[in-house]
Amino acid sequence: MSELALPTVRGQILRGESLAPFTWFRVGGPAEALFIPADEDDLSEFLRALPQEIPVTVLGVGSNVIVRDGGVPGVVIRLAGRQWAQIVTDFDSVDAPEARVIAGAGALDSMVAKAAAKAGVAGLEFFAGIPGTIGGALTMNAGCYGAETKDVLEAAWGFDRSGEMRTFSVEDMGFTYRHSAFDGEIIWMQAVFKGRRDTPEAVQARMNEITARREGSQPIREKTGGSTFKNPELENGEKLSAWKLVDEAGMRGYKRGGAQVSEKHANFLINTGDATAADIEGLGEDVRAAVKAKHGVELNWEIKRIGRA
Ligand SMILES: Cc1cc2nc3c(=O)[nH]c(=O)nc-3n(C[C@H](O)[C@H](O)[C@H](O)COP(=O)(O)OP(=O)(O)OC[C@H]3O[C@@H](n4cnc5c(N)ncnc54)[C@H](O)[C@@H]3O)c2cc1C
């Protein structure tokens, strides 16, 4: 196969780099080309010059993806480095009842929660429980314990595939449960979040509660991808828990190759050490089939599966 012809950049382009180390599952093949832009101008110039037929995929910290074993064709973009992770808090008047936080798409959600707590901004505590980046949160409408990105986002901006900067209000984002309308269409750069004023101590205390709750209920130190399936909603509006359905179908602890359904949380899959992406995705399909057979309910993947098998 001939090497992909790519525009000249100031950042880094790595050919055939394994993506496994950049994901929580630690599995998957290489990127045909992995681009780490130097800055926003480098990225927008690259996108402008890149032929439209070359696919572009963005990776955050890979906490919600399975990269398939055959790797990802085209260009994978990673926003690695401090310039993508800037967080600004102190620009609203302290007397204002509302306060804003601006965060780069490469900032970890947990760092945004910490910065908000330090500045006495309440409402973003739930970000302490999500191990991804702001770019991932905008794509997934990430959330936990009753709050989600759509509740606190004011606006976000990023580049479209042709390198044009575009800005969207929260209403434009088409957020539904673990979904946004722009999935794969915009490369997010920054977002502005809105919170309420509170004391840093009170915000920190609520964050600590969330962290402790997660420690007790999720296998957060494993090679995993978080919740595998979305919680299904039936036609009559009834909401079901994916983990309960998996558990009742007898799949807790079930194994395929090096992949296993977590004993701690039945909606989490784990790479026990030597799993392939095919093991993990195949295990997920086994679980879906078991739940369908037991309950007649179709589970939909929350984890993104990217690349070729
Ligand atoms: C232990 C564990 C616990 C978790 N708990 C939760 C939870 O409670 N709630 C929850 O919602 N999620 C949870 N997750 C899932 C995950 O952390 C979130 O979905 C997170 O938002 C993904 O962010 P990421 O940076 O890892 O994105 P990735 O996994 O790298 O990518 C996810 C998607 O976002 C896109 N993306 C990432 N960055 C950008 C960008 N800058 N521009 C455009 N697209 C981008 C990718 O293309 C991909 O489609 C958990 C995961 C783990 C491993």
The ligand as an SDF file (V2000), in Angstrom:
LIG
                    3D

 53 58  0  0  0  0  0  0  0  0999 V2000
  -13.4450    3.7130   34.3150 C   0  0  0  0  0  0  0  0  0  0  0  0
  -14.3120    4.5270   33.3980 C   0  0  0  0  0  0  0  0  0  0  0  0
  -15.4280    5.1580   33.9020 C   0  0  0  0  0  0  0  0  0  0  0  0
  -16.2540    5.9250   33.0620 C   0  0  0  0  0  0  0  0  0  0  0  0
  -17.3370    6.5370   33.5970 N   0  0  0  0  0  0  0  0  0  0  0  0
  -18.1250    7.3080   32.8130 C   0  0  0  0  0  0  0  0  0  0  0  0
  -19.2510    7.9930   33.3460 C   0  0  0  0  0  0  0  0  0  0  0  0
  -19.5700    7.8910   34.5280 O   0  0  0  0  0  0  0  0  0  0  0  0
  -19.9890    8.7580   32.5040 N   0  0  0  0  0  0  0  0  0  0  0  0
  -19.6860    8.9010   31.1830 C   0  0  0  0  0  0  0  0  0  0  0  0
  -20.3820    9.6400   30.4760 O   0  0  0  0  0  0  0  0  0  0  0  0
  -18.6280    8.2730   30.6550 N   0  0  0  0  0  0  0  0  0  0  0  0
  -17.8420    7.4870   31.4280 C   0  0  0  0  0  0  0  0  0  0  0  0
  -16.7780    6.8280   30.8780 N   0  0  0  0  0  0  0  0  0  0  0  0
  -16.5520    6.9400   29.4230 C   0  0  0  0  0  0  0  0  0  0  0  0
  -15.6380    8.0620   28.9680 C   0  0  0  0  0  0  0  0  0  0  0  0
  -14.7570    8.4970   29.9940 O   0  0  0  0  0  0  0  0  0  0  0  0
  -16.4170    9.2580   28.4250 C   0  0  0  0  0  0  0  0  0  0  0  0
  -17.2520    8.9060   27.3520 O   0  0  0  0  0  0  0  0  0  0  0  0
  -15.4840   10.3860   27.9400 C   0  0  0  0  0  0  0  0  0  0  0  0
  -16.2830   11.5020   27.5910 O   0  0  0  0  0  0  0  0  0  0  0  0
  -14.6210    9.9990   26.7460 C   0  0  0  0  0  0  0  0  0  0  0  0
  -13.6060   10.9630   26.6040 O   0  0  0  0  0  0  0  0  0  0  0  0
  -12.2120   10.5910   25.9140 P   0  0  0  0  0  0  0  0  0  0  0  0
  -11.3550   11.8030   25.9200 O   0  0  0  0  0  0  0  0  0  0  0  0
  -11.6150    9.3890   26.5380 O   0  0  0  0  0  0  0  0  0  0  0  0
  -12.6860   10.2640   24.4500 O   0  0  0  0  0  0  0  0  0  0  0  0
  -12.2930    9.0220   23.5370 P   0  0  0  0  0  0  0  0  0  0  0  0
  -12.6750    7.7530   24.2030 O   0  0  0  0  0  0  0  0  0  0  0  0
  -10.8780    9.1570   23.0910 O   0  0  0  0  0  0  0  0  0  0  0  0
  -13.2650    9.2880   22.3080 O   0  0  0  0  0  0  0  0  0  0  0  0
  -14.6690    9.1730   22.4970 C   0  0  0  0  0  0  0  0  0  0  0  0
  -15.3490    9.8950   21.3420 C   0  0  0  0  0  0  0  0  0  0  0  0
  -15.0980   11.2880   21.4620 O   0  0  0  0  0  0  0  0  0  0  0  0
  -14.5140   11.7930   20.2740 C   0  0  0  0  0  0  0  0  0  0  0  0
  -13.5920   12.8890   20.6320 N   0  0  0  0  0  0  0  0  0  0  0  0
  -12.6920   12.9410   21.6290 C   0  0  0  0  0  0  0  0  0  0  0  0
  -12.0740   14.1390   21.6400 N   0  0  0  0  0  0  0  0  0  0  0  0
  -12.5970   14.8610   20.6120 C   0  0  0  0  0  0  0  0  0  0  0  0
  -12.3880   16.1790   20.0870 C   0  0  0  0  0  0  0  0  0  0  0  0
  -11.4940   17.0240   20.6120 N   0  0  0  0  0  0  0  0  0  0  0  0
  -13.1240   16.5840   19.0220 N   0  0  0  0  0  0  0  0  0  0  0  0
  -14.0280   15.7610   18.4570 C   0  0  0  0  0  0  0  0  0  0  0  0
  -14.2780   14.5000   18.8980 N   0  0  0  0  0  0  0  0  0  0  0  0
  -13.5630   14.0740   19.9710 C   0  0  0  0  0  0  0  0  0  0  0  0
  -13.8160   10.6130   19.6420 C   0  0  0  0  0  0  0  0  0  0  0  0
  -13.6750   10.7950   18.2440 O   0  0  0  0  0  0  0  0  0  0  0  0
  -14.8010    9.4850   19.9740 C   0  0  0  0  0  0  0  0  0  0  0  0
  -15.8630    9.4690   19.0610 O   0  0  0  0  0  0  0  0  0  0  0  0
  -15.9370    6.0590   31.6980 C   0  0  0  0  0  0  0  0  0  0  0  0
  -14.7980    5.4290   31.1880 C   0  0  0  0  0  0  0  0  0  0  0  0
  -13.9940    4.6710   32.0170 C   0  0  0  0  0  0  0  0  0  0  0  0
  -12.7750    4.0190   31.4480 C   0  0  0  0  0  0  0  0  0  0  0  0
  1  2  1  0
  2  3  1  0
  2 52  2  0
  3  4  2  0
  4  5  1  0
  4 50  1  0
  5  6  2  0
  6  7  1  0
  6 13  1  0
  7  8  2  0
  7  9  1  0
  9 10  1  0
 10 11  2  0
 10 12  1  0
 12 13  2  0
 13 14  1  0
 14 15  1  0
 14 50  1  0
 15 16  1  0
 16 17  1  0
 16 18  1  0
 18 19  1  0
 18 20  1  0
 20 21  1  0
 20 22  1  0
 22 23  1  0
 23 24  1  0
 24 25  2  0
 24 26  1  0
 24 27  1  0
 27 28  1  0
 28 29  2  0
 28 30  1  0
 28 31  1  0
 31 32  1  0
 32 33  1  0
 33 34  1  0
 33 48  1  0
 34 35  1  0
 35 36  1  0
 35 46  1  0
 36 37  1  0
 36 45  1  0
 37 38  2  0
 38 39  1  0
 39 40  1  0
 39 45  2  0
 40 41  1  0
 40 42  2  0
 42 43  1  0
 43 44  2  0
 44 45  1  0
 46 47  1  0
 46 48  1  0
 48 49  1  0
 50 51  2  0
 51 52  1  0
 52 53  1  0
M  END
$$$$
